[in-house]
Amino acid sequence: MTTHAWTPTDRDRLIYRWVKFDGHKQSWVADQLDLNQSTVSRIIDRYERWIAHGGPAQQGALNRAERLRAQLWLTRERNEWIIAYTAYSPSGPMVSLARTKDFRSFFRLGPVMPPEDKDAALFPRRFGGRYAMIHRPVSAGSSGAHIWLSFSPDLTHWGDHHILLHARRGAWWDANRIGLSPPPLETPEGWLLLYHGVRATAGGCLYRLGLALLDLEDPCRILRRCDEWVFAPEMPYERQGDVNGVVFPCGWILDRDSGMIRLYYGGADSCLALATAQLADVLGYLKKCPAPRERKRAGMALLE
């Protein structure tokens, strides 16, 4: 199970999807009241400043939970939230949008990307008067699943599609298939991206997380991308569950007063967990990562 999180008042609010024992799915909105009593996190691999909290968060009836693929974006000029979510059609998953002001009533804007496409999120502001959305299309016969960036003047008509982050090839942890995790986070140094890489192993797929940094005014420009994963399944509730070996976040919140990031993620598709870190530490780590190398083809330059 994963979730999106936001802070409308003085508390974190979560929207998550879970599967009942009869197989039907439901979405819920929940208030997170006490970090230490209701959530769980741990020290992550290769990054030592995540702070561990109590025990597993949502269990019992939620043990059959599965991923929520909904990302929220507040349109301040419209005074409403835009939800990017994965809808399912006979031809496969596709990106759709909806809007709400109170999370009680919703208005569907409909599909905006054809199948197969998912892992979508909107940036919280426009660029040159255009909305920007990150998503992950996959086509039959494709050599890999990459992270794409598209633009729209009206949230309906999307174009100017291009690859933002390439899935690497070979033995890399993020080879062949990657996708966005939480929505982009605006920081003084740039747009912070947390993305997942899927590694096929003899024991099944392994989901791990890495970081990238985009230019604040031009999200097409990649400033930094880590070579190593920074978050991976380690604890029993991350390694064993409905889908073993999965950490999958869809929501994070930055407390700008303290500089703390609260990252909500699903562990093995069976529980909801929390990890925390200081933004300064995360950005400090990324600044030490190399700028992406440019690789050239006839008529174009690509970043990897």
Backbone as CSV, one residue per row, in Angstrom:
resi,resn,N_x,N_y,N_z,CA_x,CA_y,CA_z,C_x,C_y,C_z
1,MET,0.840,-1.182,0.000,0.000,0.000,0.000,0.880,1.239,0.000
2,THR,0.514,2.214,-0.803,1.149,3.514,-0.736,0.068,4.570,-0.678
3,THR,0.500,5.801,-0.508,-0.459,6.851,-0.216,0.060,8.178,-0.695
4,HIS,-0.836,9.156,-0.820,-0.389,10.528,-0.976,-0.697,11.269,0.301
5,ALA,0.146,12.235,0.645,0.003,12.973,1.887,0.045,14.465,1.608
6,TRP,-0.693,15.220,2.383,-0.642,16.676,2.309,-1.043,17.236,3.662
7,THR,-0.842,18.528,3.888,-1.086,19.144,5.176,-2.042,20.315,5.003
8,PRO,-3.361,20.081,5.079,-4.313,21.179,4.933,-4.433,22.017,6.189
9,THR,-4.102,21.439,7.360,-4.170,22.179,8.620,-2.856,21.966,9.348
10,ASP,-2.913,21.562,10.611,-1.695,21.302,11.369,-1.397,19.813,11.462
11,ARG,-2.094,19.009,10.678,-1.891,17.566,10.696,-1.699,17.064,9.272
12,ASP,-0.930,15.977,9.156,-0.800,15.331,7.852,-2.111,14.609,7.548
13,ARG,-2.534,14.694,6.316,-3.728,13.973,5.881,-3.324,13.023,4.754
14,LEU,-3.831,11.801,4.811,-3.443,10.761,3.868,-4.644,10.322,3.059
15,ILE,-4.412,10.063,1.785,-5.411,9.406,0.956,-4.780,8.121,0.444
16,TYR,-5.435,6.995,0.720,-4.849,5.723,0.368,-5.922,4.776,-0.153
17,ARG,-5.470,3.745,-0.866,-6.368,2.735,-1.404,-6.021,1.378,-0.818
18,TRP,-7.035,0.631,-0.465,-6.791,-0.703,0.061,-7.807,-1.672,-0.532
19,VAL,-7.493,-2.958,-0.411,-8.320,-4.002,-0.991,-8.994,-4.778,0.137
20,LYS,-10.312,-4.877,0.071,-11.057,-5.638,1.063,-10.861,-7.135,0.815
21,PHE,-11.307,-7.935,1.766,-11.118,-9.370,1.646,-11.930,-9.968,0.499
22,ASP,-12.932,-9.231,-0.004,-13.667,-9.739,-1.158,-13.038,-9.325,-2.477
23,GLY,-11.896,-8.616,-2.409,-11.156,-8.235,-3.605,-11.471,-6.856,-4.140
24,HIS,-12.523,-6.196,-3.626,-12.882,-4.874,-4.106,-12.016,-3.805,-3.433
25,LYS,-11.736,-2.738,-4.192,-10.831,-1.686,-3.732,-11.619,-0.478,-3.260
26,GLN,-11.087,0.185,-2.232,-11.682,1.410,-1.730,-10.586,2.432,-1.476
27,SER,-10.930,3.710,-1.598,-10.005,4.789,-1.259,-10.512,5.477,-0.004
28,TRP,-9.577,5.876,0.847,-9.920,6.502,2.115,-9.076,7.755,2.318
29,VAL,-9.626,8.694,3.064,-8.874,9.859,3.534,-8.738,9.722,5.037
30,ALA,-7.514,9.837,5.560,-7.287,9.641,6.983,-6.408,10.749,7.526
31,ASP,-6.661,11.132,8.765,-5.802,12.069,9.480,-4.739,11.287,10.230
32,GLN,-3.523,11.755,10.164,-2.423,11.161,10.891,-2.238,11.984,12.153
33,LEU,-2.480,11.375,13.319,-2.559,12.133,14.559,-1.253,12.144,15.336
34,ASP,-0.546,11.027,15.352,0.631,10.906,16.203,1.699,10.135,15.448
35,LEU,2.787,10.805,15.097,3.819,10.157,14.290,4.351,8.905,14.963
36,ASN,4.581,8.960,16.280,5.215,7.839,16.946,4.268,6.661,17.139
37,GLN,2.979,6.906,17.274,2.049,5.823,17.551,1.423,5.239,16.288
38,SER,1.337,6.017,15.224,0.564,5.538,14.078,1.400,5.182,12.876
39,THR,2.707,5.386,12.923,3.511,5.175,11.726,4.790,4.422,12.040
40,VAL,5.493,4.053,11.002,6.742,3.315,11.173,7.751,3.792,10.142
41,SER,8.987,3.860,10.521,10.057,4.104,9.557,11.314,3.444,10.071
42,ARG,12.424,3.599,9.363,13.645,2.920,9.755,14.857,3.577,9.121
43,ILE,16.021,3.178,9.591,17.271,3.647,9.016,17.430,2.985,7.651
44,ILE,17.678,3.760,6.618,17.733,3.180,5.280,19.170,2.893,4.866
45,ASP,19.319,2.025,3.888,20.629,1.659,3.369,21.283,2.870,2.690
46,ARG,22.573,2.996,2.853,23.405,3.969,2.138,23.068,5.415,2.470
47,TYR,22.239,5.621,3.482,21.942,7.005,3.891,21.572,6.945,5.349
48,GLU,22.341,7.555,6.221,22.279,7.246,7.639,21.455,8.213,8.482
49,ARG,20.762,9.159,7.880,20.090,10.168,8.687,18.572,10.031,8.689
50,TRP,18.038,8.903,8.265,16.617,8.642,8.428,16.387,8.138,9.844
51,ILE,15.347,8.615,10.478,15.099,8.319,11.885,14.020,7.257,12.010
52,ALA,14.255,6.253,12.835,13.297,5.162,13.000,12.232,5.520,14.032
53,HIS,11.019,5.084,13.783,9.900,5.259,14.699,9.287,3.901,14.995
54,GLY,8.444,3.836,15.988,7.680,2.707,16.496,7.551,1.442,15.682
55,GLY,6.312,1.000,15.461,6.037,-0.257,14.775,5.143,-0.034,13.580
56,PRO,4.766,-1.110,12.883,3.951,-0.969,11.673,2.695,-0.154,11.900
57,ALA,2.309,0.589,10.863,1.248,1.569,11.008,-0.139,0.978,10.830
58,GLN,-0.463,0.560,9.610,-1.804,0.094,9.291,-1.730,-1.394,8.997
59,GLN,-2.332,-2.202,9.864,-2.325,-3.642,9.646,-3.748,-4.160,9.778
60,GLY,-3.891,-5.421,10.160,-5.230,-5.964,10.325,-5.971,-5.982,9.005
61,ALA,-7.079,-5.231,8.938,-7.920,-5.225,7.735,-7.187,-4.668,6.533
62,LEU,-6.094,-3.930,6.765,-5.376,-3.324,5.653,-4.252,-4.209,5.130
63,ASN,-4.122,-5.410,5.635,-3.033,-6.267,5.194,-3.155,-6.675,3.737
64,ARG,-4.331,-6.486,3.132,-4.509,-6.829,1.726,-4.483,-5.581,0.851
65,ALA,-3.859,-4.529,1.385,-3.835,-3.265,0.654,-2.959,-3.357,-0.576
66,GLU,-3.254,-2.507,-1.571,-2.369,-2.415,-2.721,-2.144,-0.956,-3.049
67,ARG,-1.277,-0.697,-4.021,-0.803,0.652,-4.266,-1.902,1.619,-4.659
68,LEU,-1.863,2.778,-4.065,-2.655,3.907,-4.552,-1.813,4.648,-5.575
69,ARG,-2.333,4.837,-6.757,-1.602,5.588,-7.764,-2.317,6.907,-7.981
70,ALA,-2.362,7.718,-6.956,-2.979,9.044,-7.064,-2.010,10.068,-6.523
71,GLN,-1.811,11.137,-7.265,-0.946,12.217,-6.837,-1.768,13.505,-6.810
72,LEU,-1.534,14.329,-5.796,-2.332,15.527,-5.590,-1.517,16.768,-5.921
73,TRP,-2.200,17.760,-6.429,-1.543,19.020,-6.763,-2.528,20.152,-6.520
74,LEU,-2.149,21.132,-5.701,-3.018,22.248,-5.358,-2.854,23.359,-6.381
75,THR,-3.924,23.680,-7.111,-3.915,24.805,-8.040,-4.402,26.027,-7.276
76,ARG,-3.475,26.834,-6.837,-3.836,27.946,-5.956,-4.668,28.999,-6.678
77,GLU,-4.385,29.213,-7.962,-5.176,30.223,-8.662,-6.606,29.760,-8.890
78,ARG,-6.826,28.435,-8.841,-8.170,27.892,-9.002,-8.776,27.465,-7.669
79,ASN,-7.962,27.514,-6.619,-8.406,27.145,-5.273,-9.001,25.743,-5.249
80,GLU,-8.310,24.796,-5.859,-8.762,23.409,-5.851,-7.573,22.486,-6.041
81,TRP,-7.787,21.218,-5.719,-6.769,20.195,-5.880,-6.997,19.446,-7.186
82,ILE,-5.885,19.151,-7.880,-5.935,18.314,-9.067,-5.322,16.968,-8.709
83,ILE,-6.013,15.893,-9.009,-5.562,14.542,-8.700,-5.180,13.851,-9.999
84,ALA,-3.933,13.423,-10.084,-3.481,12.579,-11.191,-3.512,11.145,-10.705
85,TYR,-4.238,10.286,-11.403,-4.384,8.912,-10.937,-4.370,7.947,-12.119
86,THR,-4.156,6.676,-11.800,-4.147,5.644,-12.816,-5.534,5.040,-12.945
87,ALA,-6.122,5.179,-14.121,-7.399,4.545,-14.427,-7.120,3.309,-15.278
88,TYR,-8.006,2.326,-15.196,-7.790,1.077,-15.921,-8.853,0.898,-16.998
89,SER,-8.399,0.580,-18.207,-9.266,0.374,-19.356,-9.020,-1.023,-19.918
90,PRO,-9.844,-1.491,-20.840,-9.585,-2.798,-21.465,-8.230,-2.870,-22.158
91,SER,-7.679,-1.710,-22.521,-6.388,-1.688,-23.208,-5.218,-1.496,-22.257
92,GLY,-5.509,-1.325,-20.958,-4.437,-1.170,-19.988,-4.569,0.088,-19.156
93,PRO,-3.628,0.334,-18.223,-3.680,1.510,-17.355,-3.369,2.789,-18.117
94,MET,-4.004,3.881,-17.686,-3.774,5.179,-18.322,-3.920,6.287,-17.287
95,VAL,-3.288,7.425,-17.573,-3.314,8.568,-16.659,-4.610,9.342,-16.843
96,SER,-5.285,9.609,-15.733,-6.492,10.423,-15.736,-6.369,11.508,-14.675
97,LEU,-7.188,12.555,-14.802,-7.186,13.661,-13.855,-8.578,13.860,-13.269
98,ALA,-8.616,14.352,-12.047,-9.856,14.750,-11.395,-9.553,15.982,-10.550
99,ARG,-10.604,16.679,-10.131,-10.403,17.856,-9.278,-11.374,17.817,-8.107
100,THR,-10.952,18.456,-7.012,-11.793,18.540,-5.823,-11.386,19.755,-4.993
101,LYS,-12.319,20.257,-4.217,-12.025,21.343,-3.278,-12.079,20.876,-1.827
102,ASP,-12.790,19.772,-1.575,-13.007,19.361,-0.197,-12.768,17.878,0.060
103,PHE,-12.410,17.107,-0.938,-12.199,15.667,-0.842,-13.455,14.919,-0.409
104,ARG,-14.590,15.533,-0.643,-15.873,14.878,-0.442,-16.591,14.681,-1.778
105,SER,-16.458,15.662,-2.648,-17.009,15.548,-3.989,-15.886,15.758,-4.996
106,PHE,-15.958,15.004,-6.117,-14.902,15.008,-7.110,-15.516,15.172,-8.499
107,PHE,-14.756,15.814,-9.372,-15.164,15.969,-10.763,-14.073,15.391,-11.649
108,ARG,-14.428,14.375,-12.420,-13.447,13.738,-13.294,-13.193,14.594,-14.529
109,LEU,-11.905,14.837,-14.814,-11.508,15.510,-16.053,-11.275,14.504,-17.168
110,GLY,-11.163,13.223,-16.806,-11.035,12.171,-17.808,-9.596,11.805,-18.128
111,PRO,-9.402,10.800,-18.989,-8.055,10.376,-19.382,-7.318,11.479,-20.142
112,VAL,-6.024,11.594,-19.866,-5.201,12.587,-20.572,-4.025,11.935,-21.290
113,MET,-3.751,10.666,-21.010,-2.702,9.917,-21.694,-3.249,8.537,-22.057
114,PRO,-2.932,8.035,-23.241,-3.424,6.708,-23.640,-2.661,5.610,-22.900
115,PRO,-3.221,4.394,-22.851,-2.509,3.282,-22.218,-1.352,2.809,-23.105
116,GLU,-0.307,2.215,-22.500,-0.143,2.017,-21.084,0.647,3.192,-20.521
117,ASP,0.161,3.804,-19.437,0.811,4.963,-18.850,0.385,5.066,-17.386
118,LYS,1.335,5.381,-16.513,1.019,5.504,-15.081,2.126,6.308,-14.402
119,ASP,2.171,6.266,-13.059,3.190,6.966,-12.257,3.238,8.453,-12.608
120,ALA,2.076,9.107,-12.610,1.981,10.501,-13.047,1.830,11.452,-11.865
121,ALA,2.332,12.664,-12.033,2.155,13.737,-11.053,2.358,15.076,-11.744
122,LEU,1.602,16.065,-11.322,1.725,17.428,-11.835,2.680,18.232,-10.970
123,PHE,3.379,19.175,-11.581,4.155,20.135,-10.821,3.199,21.129,-10.167
124,PRO,3.544,21.660,-8.985,2.631,22.561,-8.266,2.584,23.985,-8.801
125,ARG,3.249,24.257,-9.902,3.109,25.565,-10.557,3.386,25.420,-12.050
126,ARG,2.989,26.452,-12.796,3.153,26.397,-14.256,4.529,26.916,-14.673
127,PHE,4.889,26.587,-15.900,6.138,27.043,-16.502,5.798,27.692,-17.836
128,GLY,6.044,28.990,-17.947,5.693,29.689,-19.175,4.210,29.598,-19.488
129,GLY,3.374,29.601,-18.455,1.935,29.523,-18.647,1.410,28.128,-18.928
130,ARG,2.266,27.112,-18.884,1.835,25.748,-19.186,1.947,24.859,-17.946
131,TYR,0.989,23.961,-17.805,1.072,22.936,-16.791,2.102,21.896,-17.231
132,ALA,2.763,21.264,-16.260,3.764,20.244,-16.557,3.435,18.980,-15.769
133,MET,3.566,17.834,-16.421,3.256,16.559,-15.779,4.327,15.531,-16.089
134,ILE,4.762,14.840,-15.049,5.662,13.704,-15.185,4.814,12.437,-15.266
135,HIS,5.201,11.503,-16.128,4.464,10.254,-16.261,5.392,9.193,-16.835
136,ARG,4.902,7.940,-16.892,5.738,6.837,-17.347,4.969,5.973,-18.349
137,PRO,5.052,6.324,-19.654,4.411,5.476,-20.673,5.259,4.246,-20.977
138,VAL,4.593,3.183,-21.381,5.263,1.961,-21.820,4.569,1.486,-23.084
139,SER,5.329,1.254,-24.127,4.760,0.776,-25.394,5.239,-0.634,-25.683
140,ALA,4.447,-1.364,-26.434,4.807,-2.732,-26.803,6.114,-2.724,-27.586
141,GLY,7.015,-3.594,-27.225,8.290,-3.675,-27.912,9.290,-2.627,-27.485
142,SER,8.966,-1.847,-26.430,9.866,-0.808,-25.963,11.125,-1.411,-25.354
143,SER,12.233,-0.697,-25.489,13.502,-1.165,-24.931,13.624,-0.841,-23.450
144,GLY,12.687,-0.090,-22.907,12.726,0.270,-21.493,11.563,1.167,-21.134
145,ALA,11.322,1.315,-19.831,10.273,2.185,-19.329,10.942,3.388,-18.668
146,HIS,10.800,4.565,-19.276,11.484,5.775,-18.854,10.497,6.776,-18.250
147,ILE,11.024,7.782,-17.572,10.202,8.863,-17.021,10.113,9.981,-18.050
148,TRP,8.891,10.373,-18.389,8.642,11.395,-19.407,8.101,12.672,-18.770
149,LEU,8.205,13.774,-19.524,7.667,15.069,-19.118,6.835,15.631,-20.269
150,SER,5.613,16.096,-19.961,4.706,16.656,-20.973,4.111,17.959,-20.460
151,PHE,3.608,18.773,-21.393,3.087,20.093,-21.048,1.686,20.285,-21.627
152,SER,0.910,21.175,-20.970,-0.454,21.439,-21.412,-0.845,22.877,-21.074
153,PRO,-1.614,23.540,-21.964,-2.102,24.884,-21.644,-3.371,24.869,-20.797
154,ASP,-4.044,23.686,-20.722,-5.389,23.673,-20.135,-5.721,22.409,-19.352
155,LEU,-4.754,21.548,-19.089,-4.938,20.267,-18.397,-5.683,19.230,-19.241
156,THR,-6.038,19.573,-20.467,-6.759,18.648,-21.346,-5.912,18.212,-22.529
157,HIS,-5.301,19.172,-23.192,-4.501,18.896,-24.389,-3.023,18.888,-24.006
158,TRP,-2.395,17.727,-24.160,-1.009,17.548,-23.728,-0.105,17.291,-24.920
159,GLY,1.080,17.913,-24.870,2.048,17.756,-25.946,3.447,18.069,-25.459
160,ASP,4.347,18.334,-26.417,5.758,18.586,-26.110,6.312,17.458,-25.243
161,HIS,6.002,16.221,-25.623,6.416,15.051,-24.846,7.903,14.763,-25.077
162,HIS,8.617,14.483,-24.015,9.993,14.024,-24.175,10.439,13.274,-22.928
163,ILE,11.476,12.469,-23.082,12.003,11.693,-21.955,12.768,12.618,-21.014
164,LEU,12.415,12.541,-19.729,13.102,13.327,-18.711,14.264,12.530,-18.120
165,LEU,13.984,11.325,-17.640,15.014,10.444,-17.089,14.971,9.107,-17.834
166,HIS,16.108,8.684,-18.357,16.205,7.392,-19.004,16.429,6.300,-17.961
167,ALA,15.774,5.178,-18.143,16.158,3.984,-17.393,17.503,3.521,-17.932
168,ARG,18.448,3.286,-17.040,19.760,2.867,-17.489,19.739,1.407,-17.951
169,ARG,20.826,0.972,-18.515,20.933,-0.384,-19.030,22.014,-1.142,-18.271
170,GLY,21.961,-2.454,-18.392,22.997,-3.272,-17.781,22.668,-3.631,-16.345
171,ALA,23.691,-3.566,-15.488,23.559,-4.039,-14.110,23.111,-2.959,-13.132
172,TRP,22.796,-1.761,-13.612,22.390,-0.677,-12.719,21.134,-1.062,-11.932
173,TRP,21.019,-0.486,-10.726,19.830,-0.742,-9.901,18.565,-0.181,-10.558
174,ASP,18.719,0.859,-11.386,17.575,1.483,-12.056,17.601,1.223,-13.561
175,ALA,18.028,0.031,-13.944,18.058,-0.333,-15.363,16.682,-0.816,-15.820
176,ASN,16.355,-0.485,-17.049,15.207,-1.030,-17.788,13.853,-0.442,-17.408
177,ARG,13.557,-0.260,-16.112,12.233,0.244,-15.734,12.351,1.162,-14.523
178,ILE,11.908,2.420,-14.709,11.866,3.377,-13.611,10.518,4.089,-13.643
179,GLY,10.205,4.797,-12.569,8.968,5.565,-12.515,8.996,6.528,-11.347
180,LEU,8.228,7.597,-11.447,8.155,8.584,-10.381,7.487,7.979,-9.161
181,SER,7.903,8.414,-7.983,7.261,7.996,-6.741,6.396,9.143,-6.215
182,PRO,6.828,9.997,-5.248,5.978,11.127,-4.868,6.033,12.232,-5.922
183,PRO,5.152,13.222,-5.821,5.224,14.371,-6.731,6.523,15.148,-6.531
184,PRO,6.945,15.938,-7.519,8.155,16.747,-7.360,8.031,17.679,-6.163
185,LEU,9.131,17.825,-5.429,9.161,18.674,-4.236,10.018,19.905,-4.523
186,GLU,9.429,21.091,-4.382,10.150,22.335,-4.657,11.064,22.671,-3.485
187,THR,12.352,22.895,-3.782,13.345,23.267,-2.783,14.129,24.463,-3.307
188,PRO,14.899,25.133,-2.463,15.710,26.260,-2.944,16.729,25.867,-4.005
189,GLU,17.126,24.598,-4.040,18.164,24.138,-4.971,17.588,23.596,-6.271
190,GLY,16.272,23.360,-6.302,15.657,22.791,-7.500,14.516,21.869,-7.120
191,TRP,13.934,21.221,-8.128,12.851,20.273,-7.909,13.443,18.927,-7.526
192,LEU,13.094,18.454,-6.345,13.613,17.182,-5.858,12.695,16.050,-6.330
193,LEU,13.286,15.054,-6.992,12.544,13.885,-7.468,13.001,12.649,-6.711
194,LEU,12.038,11.855,-6.283,12.306,10.528,-5.747,11.655,9.532,-6.707
195,TYR,12.437,8.644,-7.269,11.896,7.721,-8.268,12.286,6.288,-7.909
196,HIS,11.524,5.329,-8.448,11.801,3.927,-8.162,12.423,3.238,-9.374
197,GLY,13.283,2.301,-9.081,13.847,1.432,-10.094,13.424,0.008,-9.802
198,VAL,13.099,-0.741,-10.837,12.607,-2.111,-10.689,13.662,-3.067,-11.231
199,ARG,14.125,-3.920,-10.376,15.154,-4.885,-10.755,14.556,-6.286,-10.744
200,ALA,14.598,-6.983,-11.868,14.103,-8.355,-11.951,15.154,-9.303,-11.390
201,THR,14.763,-10.112,-10.397,15.665,-11.087,-9.797,15.008,-12.466,-9.847
202,ALA,15.774,-13.487,-9.472,15.231,-14.849,-9.456,14.102,-14.983,-8.449
203,GLY,14.098,-14.131,-7.407,13.059,-14.175,-6.394,11.915,-13.218,-6.646
204,GLY,11.901,-12.553,-7.801,10.853,-11.595,-8.112,11.422,-10.197,-8.290
205,CYS,10.545,-9.225,-8.521,10.980,-7.847,-8.743,11.358,-7.185,-7.430
206,LEU,12.414,-6.378,-7.458,12.909,-5.652,-6.303,12.788,-4.153,-6.586
207,TYR,12.072,-3.439,-5.721,11.855,-2.000,-5.887,12.780,-1.236,-4.950
208,ARG,13.586,-0.331,-5.526,14.458,0.541,-4.740,14.315,1.975,-5.243
209,LEU,14.803,2.930,-4.442,14.539,4.337,-4.712,15.820,5.125,-4.893
210,GLY,15.772,6.110,-5.795,16.887,7.016,-6.029,16.402,8.448,-6.133
211,LEU,17.340,9.374,-6.280,17.049,10.806,-6.260,17.558,11.491,-7.523
212,ALA,16.872,12.555,-7.895,17.328,13.435,-8.974,16.914,14.860,-8.620
213,LEU,17.571,15.831,-9.227,17.295,17.243,-8.977,17.139,17.955,-10.312
214,LEU,16.017,18.687,-10.474,15.729,19.426,-11.698,15.852,20.920,-11.455
215,ASP,16.110,21.665,-12.517,16.192,23.117,-12.440,14.832,23.705,-12.054
216,LEU,14.838,24.724,-11.198,13.586,25.301,-10.714,12.758,25.936,-11.815
217,GLU,13.392,26.619,-12.748,12.660,27.339,-13.787,12.508,26.539,-15.072
218,ASP,13.329,25.521,-15.254,13.257,24.680,-16.449,13.310,23.224,-16.019
219,PRO,12.162,22.585,-15.757,12.174,21.210,-15.257,12.706,20.200,-16.262
220,CYS,12.925,20.605,-17.503,13.536,19.712,-18.488,15.027,19.517,-18.215
221,ARG,15.601,20.398,-17.416,17.049,20.385,-17.182,17.366,19.617,-15.906
222,ILE,18.117,18.533,-16.035,18.502,17.696,-14.907,19.829,18.207,-14.347
223,LEU,19.831,18.569,-13.075,21.039,19.074,-12.428,21.874,17.953,-11.825
224,ARG,21.227,17.014,-11.172,21.918,15.917,-10.514,21.053,14.655,-10.577
225,ARG,21.734,13.500,-10.591,21.054,12.213,-10.494,21.983,11.249,-9.776
226,CYS,21.475,10.599,-8.740,22.340,9.708,-7.972,22.607,8.427,-8.761
227,ASP,23.798,7.874,-8.579,24.142,6.613,-9.211,23.715,5.423,-8.358
228,GLU,23.649,5.609,-7.050,23.295,4.529,-6.140,21.879,4.695,-5.643
229,TRP,21.219,3.579,-5.344,19.926,3.695,-4.691,20.135,4.176,-3.264
230,VAL,19.146,4.868,-2.709,19.249,5.426,-1.358,18.245,4.810,-0.396
231,PHE,17.316,4.019,-0.900,16.267,3.435,-0.052,15.876,2.105,-0.675
232,ALA,15.883,1.047,0.119,15.592,-0.290,-0.410,14.915,-1.129,0.664
233,PRO,14.202,-2.189,0.278,13.577,-3.061,1.277,14.628,-3.684,2.189
234,GLU,14.418,-3.540,3.485,15.367,-4.073,4.459,14.662,-4.729,5.634
235,MET,13.642,-4.074,6.173,12.939,-4.587,7.331,11.979,-5.707,6.924
236,PRO,11.586,-6.571,7.869,10.686,-7.687,7.519,9.389,-7.234,6.862
237,TYR,8.801,-6.103,7.318,7.536,-5.648,6.739,7.711,-5.031,5.360
238,GLU,8.966,-4.831,4.925,9.246,-4.362,3.571,9.625,-5.515,2.637
239,ARG,10.173,-6.569,3.232,10.667,-7.686,2.433,9.650,-8.802,2.260
240,GLN,8.671,-8.880,3.178,7.703,-9.968,3.128,6.294,-9.403,3.245
241,GLY,5.451,-9.777,2.294,4.078,-9.302,2.303,3.356,-9.799,1.072
242,ASP,2.317,-9.059,0.653,1.592,-9.443,-0.549,2.493,-9.424,-1.775
243,VAL,3.386,-8.441,-1.844,4.388,-8.353,-2.913,5.730,-8.137,-2.233
244,ASN,6.555,-9.166,-2.195,7.808,-9.103,-1.444,8.795,-8.116,-2.068
245,GLY,9.629,-7.515,-1.214,10.738,-6.699,-1.686,10.332,-5.391,-2.323
246,VAL,9.336,-4.705,-1.735,8.844,-3.463,-2.321,8.794,-2.350,-1.273
247,VAL,9.420,-1.237,-1.571,9.145,0.037,-0.890,8.642,0.983,-1.966
248,PHE,7.439,1.520,-1.769,6.815,2.291,-2.843,6.126,3.519,-2.259
249,PRO,6.806,4.683,-2.257,6.186,5.900,-1.747,5.417,6.645,-2.831
250,CYS,4.317,7.265,-2.427,3.572,8.156,-3.314,3.388,9.538,-2.702
251,GLY,3.760,9.721,-1.442,3.526,11.011,-0.813,4.649,11.400,0.132
252,TRP,5.005,12.677,0.102,5.937,13.214,1.097,5.556,14.650,1.410
253,ILE,5.939,15.082,2.590,5.614,16.415,3.083,6.882,17.039,3.640
254,LEU,7.134,18.287,3.278,8.262,19.041,3.816,7.754,20.003,4.874
255,ASP,8.214,19.837,6.098,7.958,20.807,7.166,9.004,21.904,7.022
256,ARG,8.590,23.020,6.459,9.561,24.066,6.123,10.147,24.745,7.351
257,ASP,9.485,24.696,8.488,10.038,25.281,9.708,11.207,24.462,10.244
258,SER,11.063,23.137,10.229,12.114,22.274,10.767,13.033,21.708,9.692
259,GLY,12.595,21.787,8.420,13.382,21.216,7.336,13.263,19.708,7.235
260,MET,12.304,19.117,7.933,12.149,17.668,7.916,11.220,17.231,6.789
261,ILE,11.633,16.181,6.078,10.793,15.527,5.073,10.149,14.307,5.725
262,ARG,8.837,14.189,5.578,8.134,12.986,6.015,7.699,12.220,4.764
263,LEU,8.225,11.034,4.605,7.985,10.209,3.423,7.089,9.035,3.800
264,TYR,5.890,8.989,3.220,4.955,7.901,3.460,5.091,6.881,2.328
265,TYR,5.233,5.614,2.701,5.472,4.609,1.675,4.810,3.285,2.055
266,GLY,4.582,2.462,1.043,4.038,1.138,1.254,5.152,0.124,1.393
267,GLY,5.019,-0.772,2.384,5.983,-1.834,2.582,5.418,-3.165,2.136
268,ALA,6.014,-3.761,1.093,5.608,-5.068,0.569,4.122,-5.112,0.245
269,ASP,3.548,-3.976,-0.128,2.124,-3.863,-0.458,1.224,-4.371,0.666
270,SER,1.706,-4.272,1.920,0.949,-4.834,3.038,0.816,-3.900,4.231
271,CYS,1.586,-2.830,4.279,1.461,-1.886,5.389,1.894,-0.508,4.916
272,LEU,1.490,0.489,5.660,1.877,1.871,5.410,2.943,2.266,6.415
273,ALA,4.031,2.863,5.928,5.159,3.179,6.797,5.620,4.609,6.555
274,LEU,6.507,5.077,7.428,7.004,6.457,7.373,8.507,6.483,7.552
275,ALA,9.199,7.287,6.754,10.614,7.578,6.954,10.778,9.097,6.995
276,THR,11.740,9.572,7.770,11.975,11.009,7.869,13.435,11.311,7.579
277,ALA,13.693,12.507,7.078,15.051,12.962,6.797,15.057,14.485,6.789
278,GLN,16.217,15.067,6.959,16.381,16.507,6.847,16.646,16.875,5.390
279,LEU,15.912,17.870,4.894,16.086,18.301,3.507,17.532,18.685,3.233
280,ALA,18.178,19.362,4.174,19.559,19.793,3.961,20.486,18.603,3.736
281,ASP,20.248,17.506,4.447,21.083,16.319,4.272,20.848,15.679,2.906
282,VAL,19.585,15.624,2.484,19.267,15.031,1.191,19.889,15.846,0.065
283,LEU,19.732,17.186,0.138,20.319,18.034,-0.896,21.837,17.984,-0.867
284,GLY,22.409,17.907,0.344,23.864,17.792,0.450,24.379,16.535,-0.208
285,TYR,23.648,15.439,-0.032,24.021,14.185,-0.703,23.925,14.334,-2.222
286,LEU,22.828,14.942,-2.711,22.643,15.066,-4.158,23.709,15.955,-4.784
287,LYS,24.143,16.985,-4.072,25.152,17.887,-4.629,26.468,17.160,-4.894
288,LYS,26.692,16.066,-4.178,27.907,15.282,-4.383,27.763,14.299,-5.534
289,CYS,26.540,14.135,-6.017,26.305,13.221,-7.134,26.687,13.904,-8.449
290,PRO,27.057,13.143,-9.439,27.493,13.760,-10.703,26.326,14.329,-11.486
291,ALA,26.616,15.367,-12.269,25.633,15.842,-13.252,25.484,14.773,-14.323
292,PRO,24.299,14.608,-14.866,24.110,13.559,-15.886,24.974,13.800,-17.109
293,ARG,25.486,12.721,-17.656,26.331,12.826,-18.845,25.472,13.009,-20.079
294,GLU,25.950,13.791,-20.999,25.234,14.003,-22.253,25.692,12.974,-23.271
295,ARG,24.734,12.317,-23.889,25.064,11.400,-24.983,24.400,11.891,-26.243
296,LYS,25.118,11.898,-27.318,24.651,12.538,-28.543,24.239,11.521,-29.582
297,ARG,23.187,11.878,-30.301,22.767,11.168,-31.495,22.622,12.184,-32.603
298,ALA,22.474,11.698,-33.788,22.348,12.618,-34.913,21.152,13.535,-34.715
299,GLY,21.424,14.837,-34.653,20.350,15.821,-34.584,19.831,16.091,-33.198
300,MET,20.355,15.413,-32.137,19.812,15.660,-30.813,20.861,15.323,-29.765
301,ALA,20.647,15.890,-28.574,21.486,15.577,-27.421,20.579,15.033,-26.322
302,LEU,20.969,13.930,-25.700,20.176,13.296,-24.663,20.975,13.252,-23.382
303,LEU,20.270,13.285,-22.239,20.909,13.151,-20.942,20.565,11.795,-20.367
304,GLU,21.539,11.181,-19.679,21.252,9.885,-19.043,21.754,9.907,-17.615
